[in-house]
Amino acid sequence: MQEATVAEQSSKIFTDVREVEITQAIANEFHEVLIDRAESDVIIIGAGPAGLTASRELSNLGFKVLVIEQNNYLGGG
């Protein structure tokens, strides 16, 4: 009898899931919790140099700023 490799065993437990599906599931699960806590005066799309500078300046003026970035790192690119 042949023993299954770890990869073969894992494939029986886990299925391929795209990152977007995981992100969407997390967002759906925590939507109400997040929406209740998300209070912002300004929403900035993009955490590149311009977005980060704008968010810093607006924050220094007393605005509650939310920066949304599509990548999992800051700085653009």
mmCIF file of the N, C-alpha and C atoms, coordinates in Angstrom:
data_MODEL
# 
_entry.id   MODEL 
# 
loop_
_atom_site.group_PDB 
_atom_site.id 
_atom_site.type_symbol 
_atom_site.label_atom_id 
_atom_site.label_alt_id 
_atom_site.label_comp_id 
_atom_site.label_asym_id 
_atom_site.label_entity_id 
_atom_site.label_seq_id 
_atom_site.pdbx_PDB_ins_code 
_atom_site.Cartn_x 
_atom_site.Cartn_y 
_atom_site.Cartn_z 
_atom_site.occupancy 
_atom_site.B_iso_or_equiv 
_atom_site.pdbx_formal_charge 
_atom_site.auth_seq_id 
_atom_site.auth_comp_id 
_atom_site.auth_asym_id 
_atom_site.auth_atom_id 
_atom_site.pdbx_PDB_model_num 
ATOM 1   N N  . MET A 1 1  ? 0.843   -1.182 0.000  1.00 0.00 ? 1  MET A N  1 
ATOM 2   C CA . MET A 1 1  ? 0.000   0.000  0.000  1.00 0.00 ? 1  MET A CA 1 
ATOM 3   C C  . MET A 1 1  ? 0.889   1.246  0.000  1.00 0.00 ? 1  MET A C  1 
ATOM 4   N N  . GLN A 1 2  ? 0.568   2.208  -0.854 1.00 0.00 ? 2  GLN A N  1 
ATOM 5   C CA . GLN A 1 2  ? 1.372   3.425  -0.950 1.00 0.00 ? 2  GLN A CA 1 
ATOM 6   C C  . GLN A 1 2  ? 0.854   4.473  0.026  1.00 0.00 ? 2  GLN A C  1 
ATOM 7   N N  . GLU A 1 3  ? 1.790   5.170  0.619  1.00 0.00 ? 3  GLU A N  1 
ATOM 8   C CA . GLU A 1 3  ? 1.401   6.257  1.508  1.00 0.00 ? 3  GLU A CA 1 
ATOM 9   C C  . GLU A 1 3  ? 1.221   7.522  0.683  1.00 0.00 ? 3  GLU A C  1 
ATOM 10  N N  . ALA A 1 4  ? 0.198   8.279  1.009  1.00 0.00 ? 4  ALA A N  1 
ATOM 11  C CA . ALA A 1 4  ? -0.047  9.538  0.302  1.00 0.00 ? 4  ALA A CA 1 
ATOM 12  C C  . ALA A 1 4  ? 0.954   10.583 0.770  1.00 0.00 ? 4  ALA A C  1 
ATOM 13  N N  . THR A 1 5  ? 1.387   11.409 -0.164 1.00 0.00 ? 5  THR A N  1 
ATOM 14  C CA . THR A 1 5  ? 2.298   12.490 0.203  1.00 0.00 ? 5  THR A CA 1 
ATOM 15  C C  . THR A 1 5  ? 1.527   13.565 0.959  1.00 0.00 ? 5  THR A C  1 
ATOM 16  N N  . VAL A 1 6  ? 2.267   14.441 1.606  1.00 0.00 ? 6  VAL A N  1 
ATOM 17  C CA . VAL A 1 6  ? 1.635   15.540 2.345  1.00 0.00 ? 6  VAL A CA 1 
ATOM 18  C C  . VAL A 1 6  ? 0.799   16.396 1.403  1.00 0.00 ? 6  VAL A C  1 
ATOM 19  N N  . ALA A 1 7  ? 1.310   16.656 0.213  1.00 0.00 ? 7  ALA A N  1 
ATOM 20  C CA . ALA A 1 7  ? 0.573   17.465 -0.761 1.00 0.00 ? 7  ALA A CA 1 
ATOM 21  C C  . ALA A 1 7  ? -0.740  16.795 -1.149 1.00 0.00 ? 7  ALA A C  1 
ATOM 22  N N  . GLU A 1 8  ? -0.704  15.493 -1.337 1.00 0.00 ? 8  GLU A N  1 
ATOM 23  C CA . GLU A 1 8  ? -1.927  14.770 -1.693 1.00 0.00 ? 8  GLU A CA 1 
ATOM 24  C C  . GLU A 1 8  ? -2.929  14.792 -0.546 1.00 0.00 ? 8  GLU A C  1 
ATOM 25  N N  . GLN A 1 9  ? -2.429  14.643 0.669  1.00 0.00 ? 9  GLN A N  1 
ATOM 26  C CA . GLN A 1 9  ? -3.315  14.691 1.830  1.00 0.00 ? 9  GLN A CA 1 
ATOM 27  C C  . GLN A 1 9  ? -3.926  16.077 1.984  1.00 0.00 ? 9  GLN A C  1 
ATOM 28  N N  . SER A 1 10 ? -3.114  17.108 1.774  1.00 0.00 ? 10 SER A N  1 
ATOM 29  C CA . SER A 1 10 ? -3.599  18.478 1.907  1.00 0.00 ? 10 SER A CA 1 
ATOM 30  C C  . SER A 1 10 ? -4.662  18.791 0.874  1.00 0.00 ? 10 SER A C  1 
ATOM 31  N N  . SER A 1 11 ? -4.502  18.257 -0.333 1.00 0.00 ? 11 SER A N  1 
ATOM 32  C CA . SER A 1 11 ? -5.468  18.547 -1.388 1.00 0.00 ? 11 SER A CA 1 
ATOM 33  C C  . SER A 1 11 ? -6.834  17.963 -1.068 1.00 0.00 ? 11 SER A C  1 
ATOM 34  N N  . LYS A 1 12 ? -6.878  16.959 -0.209 1.00 0.00 ? 12 LYS A N  1 
ATOM 35  C CA . LYS A 1 12 ? -8.157  16.387 0.194  1.00 0.00 ? 12 LYS A CA 1 
ATOM 36  C C  . LYS A 1 12 ? -8.839  17.244 1.254  1.00 0.00 ? 12 LYS A C  1 
ATOM 37  N N  . ILE A 1 13 ? -8.049  18.034 1.971  1.00 0.00 ? 13 ILE A N  1 
ATOM 38  C CA . ILE A 1 13 ? -8.587  18.873 3.043  1.00 0.00 ? 13 ILE A CA 1 
ATOM 39  C C  . ILE A 1 13 ? -8.867  20.285 2.549  1.00 0.00 ? 13 ILE A C  1 
ATOM 40  N N  . PHE A 1 14 ? -7.913  20.853 1.809  1.00 0.00 ? 14 PHE A N  1 
ATOM 41  C CA . PHE A 1 14 ? -8.005  22.235 1.361  1.00 0.00 ? 14 PHE A CA 1 
ATOM 42  C C  . PHE A 1 14 ? -8.300  22.285 -0.129 1.00 0.00 ? 14 PHE A C  1 
ATOM 43  N N  . THR A 1 15 ? -9.090  23.260 -0.520 1.00 0.00 ? 15 THR A N  1 
ATOM 44  C CA . THR A 1 15 ? -9.331  23.484 -1.937 1.00 0.00 ? 15 THR A CA 1 
ATOM 45  C C  . THR A 1 15 ? -8.694  24.811 -2.326 1.00 0.00 ? 15 THR A C  1 
ATOM 46  N N  . ASP A 1 16 ? -8.430  24.977 -3.600 1.00 0.00 ? 16 ASP A N  1 
ATOM 47  C CA . ASP A 1 16 ? -7.858  26.228 -4.079 1.00 0.00 ? 16 ASP A CA 1 
ATOM 48  C C  . ASP A 1 16 ? -8.883  27.348 -3.921 1.00 0.00 ? 16 ASP A C  1 
ATOM 49  N N  . VAL A 1 17 ? -8.460  28.399 -3.256 1.00 0.00 ? 17 VAL A N  1 
ATOM 50  C CA . VAL A 1 17 ? -9.319  29.559 -3.055 1.00 0.00 ? 17 VAL A CA 1 
ATOM 51  C C  . VAL A 1 17 ? -8.517  30.784 -3.465 1.00 0.00 ? 17 VAL A C  1 
ATOM 52  N N  . ARG A 1 18 ? -9.136  31.634 -4.266 1.00 0.00 ? 18 ARG A N  1 
ATOM 53  C CA . ARG A 1 18 ? -8.450  32.849 -4.689 1.00 0.00 ? 18 ARG A CA 1 
ATOM 54  C C  . ARG A 1 18 ? -8.446  33.865 -3.549 1.00 0.00 ? 18 ARG A C  1 
ATOM 55  N N  . GLU A 1 19 ? -7.429  34.713 -3.539 1.00 0.00 ? 19 GLU A N  1 
ATOM 56  C CA . GLU A 1 19 ? -7.301  35.726 -2.489 1.00 0.00 ? 19 GLU A CA 1 
ATOM 57  C C  . GLU A 1 19 ? -8.522  36.637 -2.443 1.00 0.00 ? 19 GLU A C  1 
ATOM 58  N N  . VAL A 1 20 ? -9.067  36.969 -3.591 1.00 0.00 ? 20 VAL A N  1 
ATOM 59  C CA . VAL A 1 20 ? -10.230 37.856 -3.634 1.00 0.00 ? 20 VAL A CA 1 
ATOM 60  C C  . VAL A 1 20 ? -11.427 37.214 -2.930 1.00 0.00 ? 20 VAL A C  1 
ATOM 61  N N  . GLU A 1 21 ? -11.547 35.911 -3.015 1.00 0.00 ? 21 GLU A N  1 
ATOM 62  C CA . GLU A 1 21 ? -12.646 35.219 -2.337 1.00 0.00 ? 21 GLU A CA 1 
ATOM 63  C C  . GLU A 1 21 ? -12.479 35.272 -0.823 1.00 0.00 ? 21 GLU A C  1 
ATOM 64  N N  . ILE A 1 22 ? -11.248 35.148 -0.371 1.00 0.00 ? 22 ILE A N  1 
ATOM 65  C CA . ILE A 1 22 ? -10.976 35.237 1.067  1.00 0.00 ? 22 ILE A CA 1 
ATOM 66  C C  . ILE A 1 22 ? -11.265 36.644 1.566  1.00 0.00 ? 22 ILE A C  1 
ATOM 67  N N  . THR A 1 23 ? -10.783 37.641 0.829  1.00 0.00 ? 23 THR A N  1 
ATOM 68  C CA . THR A 1 23 ? -11.011 39.036 1.210  1.00 0.00 ? 23 THR A CA 1 
ATOM 69  C C  . THR A 1 23 ? -12.499 39.350 1.252  1.00 0.00 ? 23 THR A C  1 
ATOM 70  N N  . GLN A 1 24 ? -13.228 38.878 0.260  1.00 0.00 ? 24 GLN A N  1 
ATOM 71  C CA . GLN A 1 24 ? -14.665 39.123 0.206  1.00 0.00 ? 24 GLN A CA 1 
ATOM 72  C C  . GLN A 1 24 ? -15.377 38.450 1.379  1.00 0.00 ? 24 GLN A C  1 
ATOM 73  N N  . ALA A 1 25 ? -14.978 37.257 1.732  1.00 0.00 ? 25 ALA A N  1 
ATOM 74  C CA . ALA A 1 25 ? -15.589 36.558 2.866  1.00 0.00 ? 25 ALA A CA 1 
ATOM 75  C C  . ALA A 1 25 ? -15.328 37.305 4.166  1.00 0.00 ? 25 ALA A C  1 
ATOM 76  N N  . ILE A 1 26 ? -14.115 37.798 4.342  1.00 0.00 ? 26 ILE A N  1 
ATOM 77  C CA . ILE A 1 26 ? -13.788 38.568 5.549  1.00 0.00 ? 26 ILE A CA 1 
ATOM 78  C C  . ILE A 1 26 ? -14.606 39.849 5.588  1.00 0.00 ? 26 ILE A C  1 
ATOM 79  N N  . ALA A 1 27 ? -14.674 40.547 4.463  1.00 0.00 ? 27 ALA A N  1 
ATOM 80  C CA . ALA A 1 27 ? -15.437 41.795 4.409  1.00 0.00 ? 27 ALA A CA 1 
ATOM 81  C C  . ALA A 1 27 ? -16.913 41.552 4.700  1.00 0.00 ? 27 ALA A C  1 
ATOM 82  N N  . ASN A 1 28 ? -17.469 40.495 4.139  1.00 0.00 ? 28 ASN A N  1 
ATOM 83  C CA . ASN A 1 28 ? -18.880 40.183 4.387  1.00 0.00 ? 28 ASN A CA 1 
ATOM 84  C C  . ASN A 1 28 ? -19.129 39.837 5.851  1.00 0.00 ? 28 ASN A C  1 
ATOM 85  N N  . GLU A 1 29 ? -18.214 39.096 6.448  1.00 0.00 ? 29 GLU A N  1 
ATOM 86  C CA . GLU A 1 29 ? -18.377 38.663 7.840  1.00 0.00 ? 29 GLU A CA 1 
ATOM 87  C C  . GLU A 1 29 ? -18.311 39.834 8.813  1.00 0.00 ? 29 GLU A C  1 
ATOM 88  N N  . PHE A 1 30 ? -17.399 40.754 8.556  1.00 0.00 ? 30 PHE A N  1 
ATOM 89  C CA . PHE A 1 30 ? -17.165 41.836 9.506  1.00 0.00 ? 30 PHE A CA 1 
ATOM 90  C C  . PHE A 1 30 ? -17.737 43.176 9.056  1.00 0.00 ? 30 PHE A C  1 
ATOM 91  N N  . HIS A 1 31 ? -18.542 43.179 8.010  1.00 0.00 ? 31 HIS A N  1 
ATOM 92  C CA . HIS A 1 31 ? -19.084 44.420 7.457  1.00 0.00 ? 31 HIS A CA 1 
ATOM 93  C C  . HIS A 1 31 ? -19.782 45.275 8.500  1.00 0.00 ? 31 HIS A C  1 
ATOM 94  N N  . GLU A 1 32 ? -20.699 44.688 9.247  1.00 0.00 ? 32 GLU A N  1 
ATOM 95  C CA . GLU A 1 32 ? -21.459 45.475 10.218 1.00 0.00 ? 32 GLU A CA 1 
ATOM 96  C C  . GLU A 1 32 ? -20.577 46.011 11.334 1.00 0.00 ? 32 GLU A C  1 
ATOM 97  N N  . VAL A 1 33 ? -19.646 45.213 11.801 1.00 0.00 ? 33 VAL A N  1 
ATOM 98  C CA . VAL A 1 33 ? -18.731 45.669 12.854 1.00 0.00 ? 33 VAL A CA 1 
ATOM 99  C C  . VAL A 1 33 ? -17.875 46.811 12.337 1.00 0.00 ? 33 VAL A C  1 
ATOM 100 N N  . LEU A 1 34 ? -17.350 46.653 11.133 1.00 0.00 ? 34 LEU A N  1 
ATOM 101 C CA . LEU A 1 34 ? -16.481 47.681 10.568 1.00 0.00 ? 34 LEU A CA 1 
ATOM 102 C C  . LEU A 1 34 ? -17.242 48.958 10.253 1.00 0.00 ? 34 LEU A C  1 
ATOM 103 N N  . ILE A 1 35 ? -18.427 48.843 9.704  1.00 0.00 ? 35 ILE A N  1 
ATOM 104 C CA . ILE A 1 35 ? -19.187 50.026 9.304  1.00 0.00 ? 35 ILE A CA 1 
ATOM 105 C C  . ILE A 1 35 ? -19.588 50.851 10.522 1.00 0.00 ? 35 ILE A C  1 
ATOM 106 N N  . ASP A 1 36 ? -19.843 50.192 11.646 1.00 0.00 ? 36 ASP A N  1 
ATOM 107 C CA . ASP A 1 36 ? -20.188 50.924 12.859 1.00 0.00 ? 36 ASP A CA 1 
ATOM 108 C C  . ASP A 1 36 ? -18.995 51.693 13.414 1.00 0.00 ? 36 ASP A C  1 
ATOM 109 N N  . ARG A 1 37 ? -17.801 51.192 13.186 1.00 0.00 ? 37 ARG A N  1 
ATOM 110 C CA . ARG A 1 37 ? -16.593 51.819 13.735 1.00 0.00 ? 37 ARG A CA 1 
ATOM 111 C C  . ARG A 1 37 ? -15.915 52.760 12.754 1.00 0.00 ? 37 ARG A C  1 
ATOM 112 N N  . ALA A 1 38 ? -16.264 52.663 11.504 1.00 0.00 ? 38 ALA A N  1 
ATOM 113 C CA . ALA A 1 38 ? -15.611 53.487 10.486 1.00 0.00 ? 38 ALA A CA 1 
ATOM 114 C C  . ALA A 1 38 ? -16.285 54.849 10.421 1.00 0.00 ? 38 ALA A C  1 
ATOM 115 N N  . GLU A 1 39 ? -15.698 55.786 11.077 1.00 0.00 ? 39 GLU A N  1 
ATOM 116 C CA . GLU A 1 39 ? -16.190 57.157 11.036 1.00 0.00 ? 39 GLU A CA 1 
ATOM 117 C C  . GLU A 1 39 ? -15.087 58.012 10.453 1.00 0.00 ? 39 GLU A C  1 
ATOM 118 N N  . SER A 1 40 ? -15.329 58.570 9.284  1.00 0.00 ? 40 SER A N  1 
ATOM 119 C CA . SER A 1 40 ? -14.307 59.399 8.667  1.00 0.00 ? 40 SER A CA 1 
ATOM 120 C C  . SER A 1 40 ? -14.958 60.584 7.975  1.00 0.00 ? 40 SER A C  1 
ATOM 121 N N  . ASP A 1 41 ? -14.205 61.677 7.948  1.00 0.00 ? 41 ASP A N  1 
ATOM 122 C CA . ASP A 1 41 ? -14.642 62.871 7.236  1.00 0.00 ? 41 ASP A CA 1 
ATOM 123 C C  . ASP A 1 41 ? -14.198 62.811 5.777  1.00 0.00 ? 41 ASP A C  1 
ATOM 124 N N  . VAL A 1 42 ? -13.065 62.151 5.557  1.00 0.00 ? 42 VAL A N  1 
ATOM 125 C CA . VAL A 1 42 ? -12.455 62.094 4.229  1.00 0.00 ? 42 VAL A CA 1 
ATOM 126 C C  . VAL A 1 42 ? -12.006 60.667 3.955  1.00 0.00 ? 42 VAL A C  1 
ATOM 127 N N  . ILE A 1 43 ? -12.237 60.211 2.734  1.00 0.00 ? 43 ILE A N  1 
ATOM 128 C CA . ILE A 1 43 ? -11.720 58.917 2.300  1.00 0.00 ? 43 ILE A CA 1 
ATOM 129 C C  . ILE A 1 43 ? -10.745 59.174 1.160  1.00 0.00 ? 43 ILE A C  1 
ATOM 130 N N  . ILE A 1 44 ? -9.539  58.666 1.310  1.00 0.00 ? 44 ILE A N  1 
ATOM 131 C CA . ILE A 1 44 ? -8.515  58.822 0.284  1.00 0.00 ? 44 ILE A CA 1 
ATOM 132 C C  . ILE A 1 44 ? -8.264  57.459 -0.341 1.00 0.00 ? 44 ILE A C  1 
ATOM 133 N N  . ILE A 1 45 ? -8.356  57.422 -1.660 1.00 0.00 ? 45 ILE A N  1 
ATOM 134 C CA . ILE A 1 45 ? -8.131  56.188 -2.396 1.00 0.00 ? 45 ILE A CA 1 
ATOM 135 C C  . ILE A 1 45 ? -6.686  56.177 -2.882 1.00 0.00 ? 45 ILE A C  1 
ATOM 136 N N  . GLY A 1 46 ? -5.913  55.253 -2.370 1.00 0.00 ? 46 GLY A N  1 
ATOM 137 C CA . GLY A 1 46 ? -4.524  55.113 -2.780 1.00 0.00 ? 46 GLY A CA 1 
ATOM 138 C C  . GLY A 1 46 ? -3.559  55.572 -1.704 1.00 0.00 ? 46 GLY A C  1 
ATOM 139 N N  . ALA A 1 47 ? -2.631  54.695 -1.347 1.00 0.00 ? 47 ALA A N  1 
ATOM 140 C CA . ALA A 1 47 ? -1.651  54.993 -0.304 1.00 0.00 ? 47 ALA A CA 1 
ATOM 141 C C  . ALA A 1 47 ? -0.267  55.213 -0.893 1.00 0.00 ? 47 ALA A C  1 
ATOM 142 N N  . GLY A 1 48 ? -0.255  55.854 -2.066 1.00 0.00 ? 48 GLY A N  1 
ATOM 143 C CA . GLY A 1 48 ? 1.014   56.272 -2.648 1.00 0.00 ? 48 GLY A CA 1 
ATOM 144 C C  . GLY A 1 48 ? 1.469   57.559 -1.981 1.00 0.00 ? 48 GLY A C  1 
ATOM 145 N N  . PRO A 1 49 ? 2.529   58.165 -2.480 1.00 0.00 ? 49 PRO A N  1 
ATOM 146 C CA . PRO A 1 49 ? 3.050   59.391 -1.863 1.00 0.00 ? 49 PRO A CA 1 
ATOM 147 C C  . PRO A 1 49 ? 2.009   60.508 -1.752 1.00 0.00 ? 49 PRO A C  1 
ATOM 148 N N  . ALA A 1 50 ? 1.224   60.722 -2.793 1.00 0.00 ? 50 ALA A N  1 
ATOM 149 C CA . ALA A 1 50 ? 0.219   61.788 -2.759 1.00 0.00 ? 50 ALA A CA 1 
ATOM 150 C C  . ALA A 1 50 ? -0.887  61.478 -1.754 1.00 0.00 ? 50 ALA A C  1 
ATOM 151 N N  . GLY A 1 51 ? -1.361  60.245 -1.751 1.00 0.00 ? 51 GLY A N  1 
ATOM 152 C CA . GLY A 1 51 ? -2.421  59.865 -0.819 1.00 0.00 ? 51 GLY A CA 1 
ATOM 153 C C  . GLY A 1 51 ? -1.980  59.944 0.626  1.00 0.00 ? 51 GLY A C  1 
ATOM 154 N N  . LEU A 1 52 ? -0.763  59.490 0.903  1.00 0.00 ? 52 LEU A N  1 
ATOM 155 C CA . LEU A 1 52 ? -0.248  59.539 2.275  1.00 0.00 ? 52 LEU A CA 1 
ATOM 156 C C  . LEU A 1 52 ? 0.002   60.974 2.726  1.00 0.00 ? 52 LEU A C  1 
ATOM 157 N N  . THR A 1 53 ? 0.506   61.807 1.809  1.00 0.00 ? 53 THR A N  1 
ATOM 158 C CA . THR A 1 53 ? 0.730   63.216 2.146  1.00 0.00 ? 53 THR A CA 1 
ATOM 159 C C  . THR A 1 53 ? -0.593  63.915 2.414  1.00 0.00 ? 53 THR A C  1 
ATOM 160 N N  . ALA A 1 54 ? -1.570  63.686 1.552  1.00 0.00 ? 54 ALA A N  1 
ATOM 161 C CA . ALA A 1 54 ? -2.888  64.296 1.744  1.00 0.00 ? 54 ALA A CA 1 
ATOM 162 C C  . ALA A 1 54 ? -3.514  63.838 3.052  1.00 0.00 ? 54 ALA A C  1 
ATOM 163 N N  . SER A 1 55 ? -3.384  62.561 3.360  1.00 0.00 ? 55 SER A N  1 
ATOM 164 C CA . SER A 1 55 ? -3.983  62.053 4.603  1.00 0.00 ? 55 SER A CA 1 
ATOM 165 C C  . SER A 1 55 ? -3.306  62.656 5.826  1.00 0.00 ? 55 SER A C  1 
ATOM 166 N N  . ARG A 1 56 ? -1.993  62.829 5.768  1.00 0.00 ? 56 ARG A N  1 
ATOM 167 C CA . ARG A 1 56 ? -1.277  63.441 6.892  1.00 0.00 ? 56 ARG A CA 1 
ATOM 168 C C  . ARG A 1 56 ? -1.707  64.893 7.075  1.00 0.00 ? 56 ARG A C  1 
ATOM 169 N N  . GLU A 1 57 ? -1.774  65.637 5.990  1.00 0.00 ? 57 GLU A N  1 
ATOM 170 C CA . GLU A 1 57 ? -2.134  67.053 6.076  1.00 0.00 ? 57 GLU A CA 1 
ATOM 171 C C  . GLU A 1 57 ? -3.569  67.228 6.578  1.00 0.00 ? 57 GLU A C  1 
ATOM 172 N N  . LEU A 1 58 ? -4.486  66.446 6.052  1.00 0.00 ? 58 LEU A N  1 
ATOM 173 C CA . LEU A 1 58 ? -5.881  66.541 6.493  1.00 0.00 ? 58 LEU A CA 1 
ATOM 174 C C  . LEU A 1 58 ? -6.033  66.105 7.943  1.00 0.00 ? 58 LEU A C  1 
ATOM 175 N N  . SER A 1 59 ? -5.301  65.091 8.332  1.00 0.00 ? 59 SER A N  1 
ATOM 176 C CA . SER A 1 59 ? -5.331  64.642 9.726  1.00 0.00 ? 59 SER A CA 1 
ATOM 177 C C  . SER A 1 59 ? -4.804  65.728 10.653 1.00 0.00 ? 59 SER A C  1 
ATOM 178 N N  . ASN A 1 60 ? -3.738  66.407 10.234 1.00 0.00 ? 60 ASN A N  1 
ATOM 179 C CA . ASN A 1 60 ? -3.193  67.511 11.038 1.00 0.00 ? 60 ASN A CA 1 
ATOM 180 C C  . ASN A 1 60 ? -4.178  68.665 11.176 1.00 0.00 ? 60 ASN A C  1 
ATOM 181 N N  . LEU A 1 61 ? -5.093  68.799 10.217 1.00 0.00 ? 61 LEU A N  1 
ATOM 182 C CA . LEU A 1 61 ? -6.126  69.835 10.278 1.00 0.00 ? 61 LEU A CA 1 
ATOM 183 C C  . LEU A 1 61 ? -7.340  69.391 11.095 1.00 0.00 ? 61 LEU A C  1 
ATOM 184 N N  . GLY A 1 62 ? -7.309  68.169 11.599 1.00 0.00 ? 62 GLY A N  1 
ATOM 185 C CA . GLY A 1 62 ? -8.383  67.692 12.464 1.00 0.00 ? 62 GLY A CA 1 
ATOM 186 C C  . GLY A 1 62 ? -9.410  66.797 11.803 1.00 0.00 ? 62 GLY A C  1 
ATOM 187 N N  . PHE A 1 63 ? -9.218  66.470 10.541 1.00 0.00 ? 63 PHE A N  1 
ATOM 188 C CA . PHE A 1 63 ? -10.151 65.586 9.854  1.00 0.00 ? 63 PHE A CA 1 
ATOM 189 C C  . PHE A 1 63 ? -9.871  64.133 10.220 1.00 0.00 ? 63 PHE A C  1 
ATOM 190 N N  . LYS A 1 64 ? -10.929 63.334 10.285 1.00 0.00 ? 64 LYS A N  1 
ATOM 191 C CA . LYS A 1 64 ? -10.783 61.886 10.441 1.00 0.00 ? 64 LYS A CA 1 
ATOM 192 C C  . LYS A 1 64 ? -10.632 61.310 9.039  1.00 0.00 ? 64 LYS A C  1 
ATOM 193 N N  . VAL A 1 65 ? -9.482  60.707 8.780  1.00 0.00 ? 65 VAL A N  1 
ATOM 194 C CA . VAL A 1 65 ? -9.129  60.270 7.432  1.00 0.00 ? 65 VAL A CA 1 
ATOM 195 C C  . VAL A 1 65 ? -9.081  58.750 7.356  1.00 0.00 ? 65 VAL A C  1 
ATOM 196 N N  . LEU A 1 66 ? -9.652  58.218 6.292  1.00 0.00 ? 66 LEU A N  1 
ATOM 197 C CA . LEU A 1 66 ? -9.567  56.788 5.994  1.00 0.00 ? 66 LEU A CA 1 
ATOM 198 C C  . LEU A 1 66 ? -8.838  56.640 4.670  1.00 0.00 ? 66 LEU A C  1 
ATOM 199 N N  . VAL A 1 67 ? -7.745  55.894 4.662  1.00 0.00 ? 67 VAL A N  1 
ATOM 200 C CA . VAL A 1 67 ? -6.987  55.634 3.437  1.00 0.00 ? 67 VAL A CA 1 
ATOM 201 C C  . VAL A 1 67 ? -7.274  54.202 2.999  1.00 0.00 ? 67 VAL A C  1 
ATOM 202 N N  . ILE A 1 68 ? -7.668  54.051 1.745  1.00 0.00 ? 68 ILE A N  1 
ATOM 203 C CA . ILE A 1 68 ? -7.952  52.730 1.185  1.00 0.00 ? 68 ILE A CA 1 
ATOM 204 C C  . ILE A 1 68 ? -6.913  52.432 0.113  1.00 0.00 ? 68 ILE A C  1 
ATOM 205 N N  . GLU A 1 69 ? -6.269  51.287 0.240  1.00 0.00 ? 69 GLU A N  1 
ATOM 206 C CA . GLU A 1 69 ? -5.225  50.880 -0.706 1.00 0.00 ? 69 GLU A CA 1 
ATOM 207 C C  . GLU A 1 69 ? -5.522  49.467 -1.183 1.00 0.00 ? 69 GLU A C  1 
ATOM 208 N N  . GLN A 1 70 ? -5.382  49.238 -2.478 1.00 0.00 ? 70 GLN A N  1 
ATOM 209 C CA . GLN A 1 70 ? -5.678  47.906 -3.025 1.00 0.00 ? 70 GLN A CA 1 
ATOM 210 C C  . GLN A 1 70 ? -4.590  46.886 -2.732 1.00 0.00 ? 70 GLN A C  1 
ATOM 211 N N  . ASN A 1 71 ? -3.370  47.350 -2.512 1.00 0.00 ? 71 ASN A N  1 
ATOM 212 C CA . ASN A 1 71 ? -2.265  46.439 -2.214 1.00 0.00 ? 71 ASN A CA 1 
ATOM 213 C C  . ASN A 1 71 ? -2.128  46.245 -0.710 1.00 0.00 ? 71 ASN A C  1 
ATOM 214 N N  . ASN A 1 72 ? -1.320  45.302 -0.310 1.00 0.00 ? 72 ASN A N  1 
ATOM 215 C CA . ASN A 1 72 ? -1.103  45.072 1.115  1.00 0.00 ? 72 ASN A CA 1 
ATOM 216 C C  . ASN A 1 72 ? 0.173   45.755 1.600  1.00 0.00 ? 72 ASN A C  1 
ATOM 217 N N  . TYR A 1 73 ? 0.555   46.831 0.914  1.00 0.00 ? 73 TYR A N  1 
ATOM 218 C CA . TYR A 1 73 ? 1.703   47.634 1.328  1.00 0.00 ? 73 TYR A CA 1 
ATOM 219 C C  . TYR A 1 73 ? 1.444   49.088 0.945  1.00 0.00 ? 73 TYR A C  1 
ATOM 220 N N  . LEU A 1 74 ? 2.125   49.993 1.611  1.00 0.00 ? 74 LEU A N  1 
ATOM 221 C CA . LEU A 1 74 ? 1.976   51.422 1.358  1.00 0.00 ? 74 LEU A CA 1 
ATOM 222 C C  . LEU A 1 74 ? 3.086   51.909 0.438  1.00 0.00 ? 74 LEU A C  1 
ATOM 223 N N  . GLY A 1 75 ? 2.870   53.064 -0.168 1.00 0.00 ? 75 GLY A N  1 
ATOM 224 C CA . GLY A 1 75 ? 3.936   53.690 -0.931 1.00 0.00 ? 75 GLY A CA 1 
ATOM 225 C C  . GLY A 1 75 ? 3.737   53.708 -2.435 1.00 0.00 ? 75 GLY A C  1 
ATOM 226 N N  . GLY A 1 76 ? 2.655   53.148 -2.913 1.00 0.00 ? 76 GLY A N  1 
ATOM 227 C CA . GLY A 1 76 ? 2.392   53.152 -4.350 1.00 0.00 ? 76 GLY A CA 1 
ATOM 228 C C  . GLY A 1 76 ? 3.130   52.053 -5.086 1.00 0.00 ? 76 GLY A C  1 
ATOM 229 N N  . GLY A 1 77 ? 2.899   52.053 -6.385 1.00 0.00 ? 77 GLY A N  1 
ATOM 230 C CA . GLY A 1 77 ? 3.613   51.077 -7.215 1.00 0.00 ? 77 GLY A CA 1 
ATOM 231 C C  . GLY A 1 77 ? 2.810   49.906 -7.425 1.00 0.00 ? 77 GLY A C  1 
# 
